[in-house]
Amino acid sequence: MLLQRKHCLCNLCSNSETEPCYLWFVMEFCDGGDLNQYILSRRPDPRTNRIFMKQMTSAVAFLHKNNIVHRDLKPDNILISQKSGSPVIKVSDFGLSKVCAGLTCGSDFYMAPEVWEGHYTAKADIFALGIIIWAMIERITFIDAESKRELLGTYVRQGTEIIPVGEALLENPKMVLNIPQKTRSIMSEGIKLLLQDMLAVNPQDRPDASQLEVRMDQVTCVG
């Protein structure tokens, strides 16, 4: 387990208004690190990709069935536990989660086109998951400007700049995404078509989480 101490400024946990108090969060320790660390520190493994695709889809479907929108899905927030001997996905960091979403939020490289305009529904989680899966399969990365870390994330290149896919689609809704991106990609046709639907410009054209779960089972069985 991992203990995280947070300073609390409220008076509910202290008899004195002048004495600080602390809240302790008991969290599971995920020894596999986050998705960035796990994938990029190992050789490409199609079987692991399929397992993670199904697990991530199942996690998002569970959230949406309970009317929870994550709003900040990204590899940093997907942790890996290896306690059972095989890697298990743990979706984390629900600081931006909402039952009813409204304001623009999230991380640029995973934000859907509509989020850039300040609109947010559960379908934005589907878009973010599509970016993550695409990057994971083809190991597409960028260097984060602040942390200088290499992170999984798909983008559109415009000259010497890289532009988040969602932002590029907002500027040019008719743009056709080049899926797969790499000429020697091992991506199956079924996964390619599924990613195209997950990354549709119009949220209504994307599958919902329940539909995605069914289709993901189909493409990972034959992929």
GROMACS elastic network, one bead per residue, 0.5 to 0.9 nm:
[ bonds ]
;  ai    aj funct       b0    kb
    1    26     6  0.66191   500
    1    27     6  0.56623   500
    1    30     6  0.85720   500
    2    25     6  0.80971   500
    2    26     6  0.59095   500
    2    27     6  0.50077   500
    2    28     6  0.57725   500
    2    29     6  0.52172   500
    2    30     6  0.88132   500
    3    24     6  0.64752   500
    3    25     6  0.57740   500
    3    27     6  0.62859   500
    3    28     6  0.86748   500
    3    29     6  0.89413   500
    4    23     6  0.83888   500
    4    24     6  0.56845   500
    4    25     6  0.52121   500
    4    26     6  0.67135   500
    4    27     6  0.76955   500
    5    22     6  0.65176   500
    5    23     6  0.60225   500
    5    25     6  0.65402   500
    6    21     6  0.87934   500
    6    22     6  0.56097   500
    6    23     6  0.52755   500
    6    24     6  0.62780   500
    6    25     6  0.77612   500
    7    20     6  0.74006   500
    7    21     6  0.63310   500
    7    23     6  0.64280   500
    7    24     6  0.88295   500
    8    11     6  0.83608   500
    8    13     6  0.83005   500
    8    20     6  0.68387   500
    8    21     6  0.54837   500
    8    22     6  0.51432   500
    8    23     6  0.63050   500
    9    12     6  0.89575   500
    9    20     6  0.66711   500
    9    21     6  0.71090   500
    9    22     6  0.83873   500
   10    13     6  0.70629   500
   10    14     6  0.80826   500
   10    17     6  0.85474   500
   10    20     6  0.85727   500
   10    21     6  0.81370   500
   11    14     6  0.54733   500
   11    15     6  0.72045   500
   11    16     6  0.74662   500
   11    17     6  0.61722   500
   11    20     6  0.86967   500
   11    21     6  0.84253   500
   12    15     6  0.77805   500
   13    20     6  0.89666   500
   13    21     6  0.65294   500
   13    22     6  0.81529   500
   13    23     6  0.86267   500
   14    17     6  0.70043   500
   14    18     6  0.88189   500
   14    19     6  0.69479   500
   14    20     6  0.74254   500
   14    21     6  0.63575   500
   15    18     6  0.89446   500
   15    19     6  0.80537   500
   16    19     6  0.54580   500
   16    20     6  0.83034   500
   17    20     6  0.78424   500
   28    81     6  0.87304   500
   29    81     6  0.75621   500
   30    33     6  0.60149   500
   30    34     6  0.81663   500
   30    79     6  0.62539   500
   30    80     6  0.55107   500
   30    82     6  0.72129   500
   30    83     6  0.82358   500
   30    90     6  0.81623   500
   31    34     6  0.89038   500
   31    79     6  0.85364   500
   31    80     6  0.67365   500
   31    81     6  0.55840   500
   31    82     6  0.63364   500
   31    83     6  0.78320   500
   32    35     6  0.82552   500
   32    37     6  0.77986   500
   32    38     6  0.61630   500
   32    79     6  0.70530   500
   32    81     6  0.54323   500
   32    82     6  0.61393   500
   32    87     6  0.75544   500
   32    88     6  0.89968   500
   33    36     6  0.80005   500
   33    37     6  0.59516   500
   33    38     6  0.62469   500
   33    76     6  0.89956   500
   33    78     6  0.86343   500
   33    79     6  0.57263   500
   33    80     6  0.56703   500
   33    81     6  0.77328   500
   34    37     6  0.54510   500
   34    38     6  0.61683   500
   34    39     6  0.86444   500
   34    75     6  0.65077   500
   34    76     6  0.56202   500
   34    77     6  0.68729   500
   34    78     6  0.55528   500
   34    80     6  0.58733   500
   35    38     6  0.51077   500
   35    39     6  0.59406   500
   35    40     6  0.82134   500
   35    74     6  0.87042   500
   35    76     6  0.65079   500
   35    77     6  0.79075   500
   35    78     6  0.56302   500
   35    79     6  0.59803   500
   35    80     6  0.67517   500
   35    89     6  0.85187   500
   35   136     6  0.86209   500
   35   152     6  0.82457   500
   36    39     6  0.56084   500
   36    40     6  0.59195   500
   36    41     6  0.82346   500
   36    75     6  0.57379   500
   36    76     6  0.66941   500
   36    78     6  0.86110   500
   36   136     6  0.85860   500
   36   150     6  0.78381   500
   36   151     6  0.58435   500
   36   152     6  0.59377   500
   37    40     6  0.55054   500
   37    41     6  0.58707   500
   37    42     6  0.86730   500
   37    75     6  0.89819   500
   37    76     6  0.88846   500
   37   151     6  0.85542   500
   38    41     6  0.56230   500
   38    42     6  0.67323   500
   38    79     6  0.88039   500
   38    80     6  0.74842   500
   39    42     6  0.56341   500
   39    43     6  0.77363   500
   39    44     6  0.76144   500
   39    45     6  0.88841   500
   39    49     6  0.88883   500
   39   136     6  0.72219   500
   39   139     6  0.80824   500
   39   152     6  0.87698   500
   40    43     6  0.76114   500
   40    44     6  0.84587   500
   40   136     6  0.88905   500
   40   139     6  0.75778   500
   40   150     6  0.87185   500
   40   151     6  0.86786   500
   40   152     6  0.83498   500
   42    45     6  0.81652   500
   44    48     6  0.84087   500
   44    49     6  0.83783   500
   44   137     6  0.81590   500
   44   138     6  0.88194   500
   44   139     6  0.82799   500
   45    48     6  0.54214   500
   45    49     6  0.63686   500
   45    50     6  0.88791   500
   45   137     6  0.88306   500
   46    50     6  0.62335   500
   46    51     6  0.86952   500
   46   137     6  0.76463   500
   46   186     6  0.82985   500
   46   223     6  0.84973   500
   47    50     6  0.51854   500
   47    51     6  0.63123   500
   47    52     6  0.87068   500
   47   220     6  0.89873   500
   48    51     6  0.50575   500
   48    52     6  0.61199   500
   48    53     6  0.84792   500
   48    87     6  0.83314   500
   49    52     6  0.52190   500
   49    53     6  0.60315   500
   49    54     6  0.86517   500
   49   133     6  0.82282   500
   49   136     6  0.72288   500
   49   137     6  0.64831   500
   50    53     6  0.50727   500
   50    54     6  0.62633   500
   50    55     6  0.85929   500
   50   216     6  0.89470   500
   50   219     6  0.88850   500
   50   220     6  0.55869   500
   50   221     6  0.84106   500
   50   223     6  0.77826   500
   51    54     6  0.53552   500
   51    55     6  0.61768   500
   51    56     6  0.86257   500
   51    87     6  0.86771   500
   51    88     6  0.85698   500
   51   220     6  0.81282   500
   52    56     6  0.58963   500
   52    57     6  0.83205   500
   52    87     6  0.84320   500
   52    88     6  0.77023   500
   52    89     6  0.66705   500
   52   133     6  0.86730   500
   53    56     6  0.53344   500
   53    57     6  0.60963   500
   53    58     6  0.85073   500
   53   129     6  0.89791   500
   53   133     6  0.66591   500
   53   216     6  0.74666   500
   53   220     6  0.80022   500
   54    57     6  0.51749   500
   54    58     6  0.60355   500
   54    59     6  0.85948   500
   54   213     6  0.74189   500
   54   216     6  0.63563   500
   54   217     6  0.68112   500
   54   220     6  0.75686   500
   55    58     6  0.50472   500
   55    59     6  0.61472   500
   55    60     6  0.87298   500
   55    88     6  0.75741   500
   55    89     6  0.61915   500
   55    90     6  0.86611   500
   56    59     6  0.50897   500
   56    60     6  0.63083   500
   56    61     6  0.85633   500
   56    78     6  0.84215   500
   56    89     6  0.67249   500
   56    90     6  0.82357   500
   56    91     6  0.76641   500
   56   129     6  0.78376   500
   57    60     6  0.52510   500
   57    61     6  0.60834   500
   57    62     6  0.85988   500
   57   126     6  0.87291   500
   57   129     6  0.78390   500
   57   209     6  0.72724   500
   57   210     6  0.89138   500
   57   212     6  0.70894   500
   57   213     6  0.58378   500
   57   216     6  0.74677   500
   58    61     6  0.50351   500
   58    62     6  0.61559   500
   58    63     6  0.87283   500
   58   209     6  0.82095   500
   58   210     6  0.86765   500
   58   212     6  0.89313   500
   58   213     6  0.62762   500
   59    62     6  0.51395   500
   59    63     6  0.63918   500
   59    64     6  0.87796   500
   59    89     6  0.84389   500
   59    90     6  0.80915   500
   59    91     6  0.70739   500
   60    63     6  0.50867   500
   60    64     6  0.61749   500
   60    65     6  0.85191   500
   60    68     6  0.89358   500
   60    69     6  0.83484   500
   60    70     6  0.80759   500
   60    91     6  0.85180   500
   60   125     6  0.76539   500
   60   126     6  0.81317   500
   60   129     6  0.86571   500
   60   209     6  0.65858   500
   60   213     6  0.89678   500
   61    64     6  0.51846   500
   61    65     6  0.60345   500
   61    66     6  0.86317   500
   61   208     6  0.83547   500
   61   210     6  0.58538   500
   61   212     6  0.81061   500
   61   213     6  0.69254   500
   62    65     6  0.51851   500
   62    66     6  0.64616   500
   62    67     6  0.88631   500
   62    68     6  0.86212   500
   62   209     6  0.83506   500
   62   210     6  0.88292   500
   63    66     6  0.52148   500
   63    67     6  0.63990   500
   63    68     6  0.50278   500
   63    69     6  0.66522   500
   63    70     6  0.76055   500
   63   209     6  0.89780   500
   64    68     6  0.51726   500
   64    69     6  0.62038   500
   64    70     6  0.86557   500
   64   122     6  0.70209   500
   64   208     6  0.88314   500
   64   209     6  0.67818   500
   64   210     6  0.85123   500
   65    68     6  0.74699   500
   65   209     6  0.82014   500
   65   210     6  0.81675   500
   66    69     6  0.89122   500
   66    99     6  0.85820   500
   67    98     6  0.84519   500
   67    99     6  0.55631   500
   67   100     6  0.79545   500
   67   122     6  0.86246   500
   68    97     6  0.67175   500
   68    98     6  0.58812   500
   68   100     6  0.76756   500
   68   122     6  0.80404   500
   69    72     6  0.88635   500
   69    96     6  0.86775   500
   69    97     6  0.55623   500
   69    98     6  0.55070   500
   69    99     6  0.60719   500
   69   100     6  0.74413   500
   69   101     6  0.71532   500
   69   121     6  0.73870   500
   69   122     6  0.54545   500
   69   123     6  0.88640   500
   69   124     6  0.86381   500
   69   125     6  0.70471   500
   70    73     6  0.64727   500
   70    93     6  0.85185   500
   70    94     6  0.62541   500
   70    95     6  0.84770   500
   70    96     6  0.66070   500
   70    98     6  0.67734   500
   70    99     6  0.88276   500
   70   122     6  0.80614   500
   70   125     6  0.67612   500
   71    94     6  0.82560   500
   71    96     6  0.59528   500
   71    97     6  0.56686   500
   71    98     6  0.75709   500
   71   101     6  0.79690   500
   71   105     6  0.68141   500
   71   106     6  0.58645   500
   71   107     6  0.89910   500
   71   111     6  0.87068   500
   71   120     6  0.80284   500
   71   121     6  0.85579   500
   71   122     6  0.79999   500
   71   124     6  0.72500   500
   71   125     6  0.62169   500
   71   128     6  0.87252   500
   72    77     6  0.78614   500
   72    93     6  0.81090   500
   72    94     6  0.78801   500
   72    95     6  0.85358   500
   72    96     6  0.65512   500
   72    97     6  0.76175   500
   72   105     6  0.72422   500
   72   107     6  0.63766   500
   72   110     6  0.79532   500
   72   111     6  0.81880   500
   72   125     6  0.77042   500
   72   128     6  0.80446   500
   73    76     6  0.81972   500
   73    77     6  0.63778   500
   73    78     6  0.77124   500
   73    91     6  0.82254   500
   73    92     6  0.87438   500
   73    93     6  0.87733   500
   73   106     6  0.75083   500
   73   107     6  0.80513   500
   73   110     6  0.72480   500
   73   111     6  0.88392   500
   73   125     6  0.66217   500
   73   128     6  0.60368   500
   73   129     6  0.68672   500
   73   132     6  0.84310   500
   74    77     6  0.54957   500
   74    78     6  0.67632   500
   74   106     6  0.86692   500
   74   107     6  0.74409   500
   74   109     6  0.85728   500
   74   110     6  0.65783   500
   74   128     6  0.70284   500
   74   129     6  0.76617   500
   74   131     6  0.86685   500
   74   132     6  0.66684   500
   74   152     6  0.85862   500
   74   153     6  0.84469   500
   75    78     6  0.51568   500
   75    79     6  0.79256   500
   75   132     6  0.67555   500
   75   151     6  0.76652   500
   75   152     6  0.67167   500
   75   153     6  0.82616   500
   76    79     6  0.73997   500
   76    92     6  0.87396   500
   76   151     6  0.83163   500
   77    90     6  0.83723   500
   77    91     6  0.61068   500
   77    92     6  0.51011   500
   77    93     6  0.58855   500
   77    94     6  0.88335   500
   78    89     6  0.65854   500
   78    90     6  0.57520   500
   78    92     6  0.59735   500
   78    93     6  0.85442   500
   79    88     6  0.82775   500
   79    89     6  0.58876   500
   79    91     6  0.62412   500
   79    92     6  0.68790   500
   80    87     6  0.60576   500
   80    88     6  0.55506   500
   80    90     6  0.59771   500
   80    91     6  0.87575   500
   81    84     6  0.77866   500
   81    85     6  0.87942   500
   81    86     6  0.80843   500
   81    87     6  0.56066   500
   81    88     6  0.51507   500
   81    89     6  0.65619   500
   81    90     6  0.71326   500
   82    85     6  0.53032   500
   82    86     6  0.54865   500
   82    88     6  0.63745   500
   83    86     6  0.73848   500
   83    87     6  0.78072   500
   83    88     6  0.84459   500
   84    87     6  0.74076   500
   84    88     6  0.79987   500
   91    94     6  0.85891   500
   93    96     6  0.77688   500
   93    97     6  0.84143   500
   94    98     6  0.84884   500
   95    98     6  0.87475   500
   96   105     6  0.75480   500
   96   106     6  0.77334   500
   97   100     6  0.87443   500
   97   101     6  0.79232   500
   98   101     6  0.54398   500
   98   102     6  0.86605   500
  100   120     6  0.87917   500
  100   121     6  0.78150   500
  100   122     6  0.89757   500
  101   104     6  0.88063   500
  101   119     6  0.81331   500
  101   120     6  0.56684   500
  101   121     6  0.61541   500
  101   122     6  0.81662   500
  102   105     6  0.88423   500
  102   118     6  0.70846   500
  102   119     6  0.60353   500
  102   120     6  0.55005   500
  102   121     6  0.77219   500
  103   115     6  0.80505   500
  103   118     6  0.53766   500
  103   119     6  0.65116   500
  103   120     6  0.68620   500
  104   114     6  0.88961   500
  104   115     6  0.54784   500
  104   116     6  0.65843   500
  104   117     6  0.72031   500
  104   119     6  0.64782   500
  104   120     6  0.69482   500
  105   108     6  0.86870   500
  105   111     6  0.81222   500
  105   115     6  0.72181   500
  105   116     6  0.84853   500
  105   118     6  0.79806   500
  105   120     6  0.85333   500
  106   109     6  0.88591   500
  106   110     6  0.74234   500
  106   111     6  0.63162   500
  106   115     6  0.84026   500
  107   110     6  0.57729   500
  107   111     6  0.61512   500
  108   111     6  0.53360   500
  108   112     6  0.87613   500
  108   116     6  0.85496   500
  108   164     6  0.63726   500
  108   165     6  0.89787   500
  108   166     6  0.81313   500
  108   167     6  0.81904   500
  109   112     6  0.87663   500
  109   128     6  0.83632   500
  109   131     6  0.80522   500
  109   153     6  0.63809   500
  109   154     6  0.71085   500
  109   155     6  0.69984   500
  109   163     6  0.78716   500
  109   165     6  0.67997   500
  109   166     6  0.73886   500
  109   167     6  0.84609   500
  110   124     6  0.89255   500
  110   125     6  0.88299   500
  110   127     6  0.73392   500
  110   129     6  0.78571   500
  110   130     6  0.86156   500
  110   131     6  0.61346   500
  110   132     6  0.75245   500
  110   153     6  0.74064   500
  110   154     6  0.81787   500
  110   164     6  0.72311   500
  110   165     6  0.76779   500
  110   166     6  0.72061   500
  111   114     6  0.81613   500
  111   115     6  0.60702   500
  111   116     6  0.70561   500
  111   124     6  0.70536   500
  111   125     6  0.84524   500
  111   127     6  0.73067   500
  111   128     6  0.60777   500
  111   131     6  0.89144   500
  111   164     6  0.77833   500
  111   165     6  0.79867   500
  111   166     6  0.56831   500
  111   167     6  0.77925   500
  112   115     6  0.53562   500
  112   116     6  0.69776   500
  112   120     6  0.86027   500
  112   123     6  0.85194   500
  112   124     6  0.54593   500
  112   125     6  0.81613   500
  112   126     6  0.87430   500
  112   127     6  0.57071   500
  112   128     6  0.67061   500
  112   165     6  0.78105   500
  112   167     6  0.75342   500
  112   169     6  0.85724   500
  112   170     6  0.85491   500
  112   199     6  0.78891   500
  112   201     6  0.78519   500
  112   203     6  0.85647   500
  113   116     6  0.55232   500
  113   117     6  0.72128   500
  113   119     6  0.89125   500
  113   124     6  0.84627   500
  113   127     6  0.89234   500
  113   165     6  0.80004   500
  113   167     6  0.57137   500
  113   168     6  0.79163   500
  113   169     6  0.61513   500
  113   171     6  0.86526   500
  113   173     6  0.88392   500
  113   201     6  0.64895   500
  113   202     6  0.83378   500
  113   203     6  0.88440   500
  114   117     6  0.52280   500
  114   118     6  0.65751   500
  114   119     6  0.53280   500
  114   120     6  0.67404   500
  114   121     6  0.89855   500
  114   124     6  0.78499   500
  114   166     6  0.79515   500
  114   167     6  0.89402   500
  114   170     6  0.74070   500
  114   201     6  0.80884   500
  114   202     6  0.81788   500
  114   203     6  0.79188   500
  115   120     6  0.55251   500
  115   121     6  0.86759   500
  115   124     6  0.72952   500
  115   166     6  0.82653   500
  116   119     6  0.74516   500
  116   166     6  0.76056   500
  116   167     6  0.67537   500
  116   170     6  0.77665   500
  117   120     6  0.88522   500
  117   170     6  0.86258   500
  120   123     6  0.78143   500
  120   124     6  0.63392   500
  121   124     6  0.57579   500
  121   125     6  0.78387   500
  121   203     6  0.83422   500
  122   125     6  0.55463   500
  122   126     6  0.71323   500
  122   203     6  0.89977   500
  122   208     6  0.79075   500
  122   209     6  0.83789   500
  123   126     6  0.50145   500
  123   127     6  0.65379   500
  123   128     6  0.88462   500
  123   198     6  0.85680   500
  123   203     6  0.57335   500
  123   204     6  0.77938   500
  123   206     6  0.68396   500
  123   207     6  0.77883   500
  123   208     6  0.65336   500
  123   209     6  0.80667   500
  124   127     6  0.50512   500
  124   128     6  0.62979   500
  124   129     6  0.86199   500
  124   203     6  0.72908   500
  125   128     6  0.50806   500
  125   129     6  0.61222   500
  125   130     6  0.85879   500
  125   209     6  0.88400   500
  126   129     6  0.51180   500
  126   130     6  0.62249   500
  126   131     6  0.88443   500
  126   198     6  0.59241   500
  126   199     6  0.77777   500
  126   203     6  0.89287   500
  126   206     6  0.73901   500
  126   207     6  0.76464   500
  126   208     6  0.72941   500
  126   209     6  0.70702   500
  126   212     6  0.83868   500
  127   130     6  0.50524   500
  127   131     6  0.64708   500
  127   132     6  0.88239   500
  127   166     6  0.84693   500
  127   195     6  0.87593   500
  127   197     6  0.89225   500
  127   198     6  0.53873   500
  127   199     6  0.51412   500
  127   200     6  0.77420   500
  127   203     6  0.83988   500
  127   206     6  0.78937   500
  128   131     6  0.51877   500
  128   132     6  0.63538   500
  128   133     6  0.87436   500
  128   198     6  0.85547   500
  128   199     6  0.82244   500
  129   132     6  0.50376   500
  129   133     6  0.60990   500
  129   134     6  0.84939   500
  129   198     6  0.79340   500
  130   133     6  0.52219   500
  130   134     6  0.60529   500
  130   135     6  0.85179   500
  130   194     6  0.85373   500
  130   195     6  0.56683   500
  130   196     6  0.83406   500
  130   197     6  0.87894   500
  130   198     6  0.55554   500
  130   199     6  0.61844   500
  131   134     6  0.52547   500
  131   135     6  0.61445   500
  131   136     6  0.85368   500
  131   152     6  0.89552   500
  131   153     6  0.64446   500
  131   154     6  0.58324   500
  131   155     6  0.85689   500
  131   165     6  0.81310   500
  131   195     6  0.81557   500
  131   198     6  0.86182   500
  131   199     6  0.75770   500
  132   135     6  0.52190   500
  132   136     6  0.60229   500
  132   137     6  0.86688   500
  132   152     6  0.69920   500
  132   153     6  0.61803   500
  132   154     6  0.74497   500
  133   136     6  0.50169   500
  133   137     6  0.61406   500
  133   138     6  0.86220   500
  133   153     6  0.89326   500
  133   195     6  0.81303   500
  134   137     6  0.54177   500
  134   138     6  0.63257   500
  134   139     6  0.80045   500
  134   140     6  0.78417   500
  134   153     6  0.79923   500
  134   154     6  0.69024   500
  134   179     6  0.82782   500
  134   180     6  0.79452   500
  134   181     6  0.89520   500
  134   192     6  0.87232   500
  134   195     6  0.72025   500
  135   138     6  0.53931   500
  135   139     6  0.51545   500
  135   141     6  0.69696   500
  135   152     6  0.56028   500
  135   153     6  0.51546   500
  135   154     6  0.53397   500
  136   140     6  0.68891   500
  136   141     6  0.88542   500
  136   152     6  0.65605   500
  136   153     6  0.79280   500
  137   140     6  0.80476   500
  137   185     6  0.82748   500
  137   186     6  0.80399   500
  137   187     6  0.71496   500
  138   180     6  0.77621   500
  138   181     6  0.75889   500
  138   182     6  0.70483   500
  138   185     6  0.64963   500
  138   186     6  0.79957   500
  138   187     6  0.78984   500
  139   152     6  0.66964   500
  139   153     6  0.82895   500
  139   154     6  0.89520   500
  140   151     6  0.83466   500
  140   152     6  0.58178   500
  140   153     6  0.59150   500
  140   154     6  0.59029   500
  140   155     6  0.84723   500
  140   181     6  0.86634   500
  141   150     6  0.62400   500
  141   151     6  0.52176   500
  141   153     6  0.52347   500
  141   154     6  0.68630   500
  141   155     6  0.87516   500
  142   149     6  0.82158   500
  142   150     6  0.56712   500
  142   151     6  0.55230   500
  142   152     6  0.66350   500
  142   153     6  0.64837   500
  142   154     6  0.80712   500
  142   155     6  0.84980   500
  142   162     6  0.86514   500
  143   146     6  0.87995   500
  143   147     6  0.81947   500
  143   148     6  0.56199   500
  143   149     6  0.54878   500
  143   151     6  0.61701   500
  143   152     6  0.89487   500
  144   147     6  0.56599   500
  144   149     6  0.54234   500
  144   150     6  0.64421   500
  144   151     6  0.67755   500
  145   148     6  0.54608   500
  145   149     6  0.79923   500
  146   149     6  0.81426   500
  147   150     6  0.87452   500
  153   164     6  0.85598   500
  154   164     6  0.71774   500
  154   165     6  0.68732   500
  155   162     6  0.60716   500
  155   163     6  0.55143   500
  155   166     6  0.85661   500
  155   168     6  0.85033   500
  156   161     6  0.84610   500
  156   162     6  0.56177   500
  156   163     6  0.50686   500
  156   164     6  0.62442   500
  156   165     6  0.57463   500
  156   168     6  0.69092   500
  156   177     6  0.84378   500
  157   160     6  0.70359   500
  157   161     6  0.58172   500
  157   163     6  0.60598   500
  157   164     6  0.87960   500
  158   161     6  0.52446   500
  158   162     6  0.60027   500
  158   163     6  0.69494   500
  159   162     6  0.79110   500
  163   166     6  0.84002   500
  163   167     6  0.67815   500
  163   168     6  0.62779   500
  164   167     6  0.53793   500
  164   168     6  0.62610   500
  164   169     6  0.87247   500
  165   168     6  0.50862   500
  165   169     6  0.61211   500
  165   170     6  0.85698   500
  165   177     6  0.85940   500
  165   199     6  0.87289   500
  166   169     6  0.51806   500
  166   170     6  0.61868   500
  166   171     6  0.87634   500
  166   199     6  0.83607   500
  166   201     6  0.80078   500
  167   170     6  0.50599   500
  167   171     6  0.63719   500
  167   172     6  0.86461   500
  168   171     6  0.52030   500
  168   172     6  0.61214   500
  168   173     6  0.79599   500
  168   175     6  0.80784   500
  169   174     6  0.74147   500
  169   175     6  0.63726   500
  169   176     6  0.88003   500
  169   177     6  0.89261   500
  169   200     6  0.88959   500
  169   201     6  0.64527   500
  170   173     6  0.56233   500
  170   201     6  0.75168   500
  171   175     6  0.89137   500
  172   175     6  0.55145   500
  173   176     6  0.85219   500
  173   201     6  0.62447   500
  173   202     6  0.87295   500
  174   201     6  0.84491   500
  176   179     6  0.88352   500
  177   180     6  0.85453   500
  177   181     6  0.85709   500
  177   196     6  0.76654   500
  177   199     6  0.87659   500
  178   181     6  0.54586   500
  178   182     6  0.88659   500
  179   182     6  0.81580   500
  179   187     6  0.88496   500
  179   192     6  0.62284   500
  179   193     6  0.86425   500
  179   195     6  0.79417   500
  179   196     6  0.75144   500
  180   183     6  0.74705   500
  180   184     6  0.89331   500
  180   185     6  0.64731   500
  180   186     6  0.86876   500
  180   187     6  0.67711   500
  180   192     6  0.67453   500
  181   184     6  0.88779   500
  181   185     6  0.74854   500
  182   185     6  0.52641   500
  184   187     6  0.89632   500
  185   188     6  0.86487   500
  187   190     6  0.83033   500
  187   191     6  0.64861   500
  187   192     6  0.66203   500
  187   223     6  0.78407   500
  188   191     6  0.53689   500
  188   192     6  0.62396   500
  188   193     6  0.87900   500
  188   219     6  0.81131   500
  188   222     6  0.85764   500
  188   223     6  0.58138   500
  189   193     6  0.62178   500
  189   194     6  0.85782   500
  189   219     6  0.87637   500
  189   223     6  0.84871   500
  190   193     6  0.53100   500
  190   194     6  0.62181   500
  190   195     6  0.87057   500
  190   218     6  0.84204   500
  190   219     6  0.55131   500
  190   220     6  0.86481   500
  190   222     6  0.84138   500
  190   223     6  0.74287   500
  191   195     6  0.60764   500
  191   196     6  0.85478   500
  191   216     6  0.80549   500
  191   219     6  0.60002   500
  191   220     6  0.79345   500
  191   223     6  0.74870   500
  192   195     6  0.52505   500
  192   196     6  0.62925   500
  192   197     6  0.88362   500
  193   196     6  0.50861   500
  193   197     6  0.64192   500
  193   198     6  0.87412   500
  194   197     6  0.51804   500
  194   198     6  0.61994   500
  194   199     6  0.86527   500
  194   207     6  0.88840   500
  194   212     6  0.83303   500
  194   215     6  0.76216   500
  194   216     6  0.79698   500
  194   219     6  0.83204   500
  195   199     6  0.60333   500
  195   200     6  0.85238   500
  196   199     6  0.52387   500
  196   200     6  0.61999   500
  196   206     6  0.87282   500
  197   200     6  0.51841   500
  197   201     6  0.89866   500
  197   205     6  0.67674   500
  197   206     6  0.52560   500
  197   207     6  0.69101   500
  198   201     6  0.89982   500
  198   203     6  0.86693   500
  198   205     6  0.80781   500
  198   206     6  0.50090   500
  198   207     6  0.64708   500
  198   208     6  0.89312   500
  198   212     6  0.84001   500
  199   202     6  0.86193   500
  199   203     6  0.85172   500
  199   205     6  0.88736   500
  199   206     6  0.69643   500
  200   203     6  0.66173   500
  200   204     6  0.83999   500
  200   205     6  0.60353   500
  200   206     6  0.58300   500
  201   204     6  0.87196   500
  201   205     6  0.76575   500
  201   206     6  0.83548   500
  202   205     6  0.54738   500
  202   206     6  0.71954   500
  203   206     6  0.53800   500
  203   207     6  0.84669   500
  204   207     6  0.77041   500
  204   208     6  0.86885   500
  206   212     6  0.88395   500
  207   210     6  0.78444   500
  207   211     6  0.55854   500
  207   212     6  0.56355   500
  208   211     6  0.53550   500
  208   212     6  0.60156   500
  208   213     6  0.86451   500
  209   213     6  0.61150   500
  209   214     6  0.88117   500
  210   213     6  0.51791   500
  210   214     6  0.66151   500
  210   215     6  0.88640   500
  211   214     6  0.53117   500
  211   215     6  0.63066   500
  211   216     6  0.85349   500
  212   215     6  0.51062   500
  212   216     6  0.58260   500
  212   217     6  0.84849   500
  213   216     6  0.51304   500
  213   217     6  0.62846   500
  213   218     6  0.87922   500
  214   217     6  0.53073   500
  214   218     6  0.65464   500
  215   218     6  0.50216   500
  215   219     6  0.63113   500
  215   220     6  0.85781   500
  216   219     6  0.52675   500
  216   220     6  0.59582   500
  216   221     6  0.83443   500
  217   220     6  0.54336   500
  217   221     6  0.60969   500
  217   222     6  0.88886   500
  218   221     6  0.53898   500
  218   222     6  0.67351   500
  218   223     6  0.84410   500
  219   222     6  0.54147   500
  219   223     6  0.54634   500
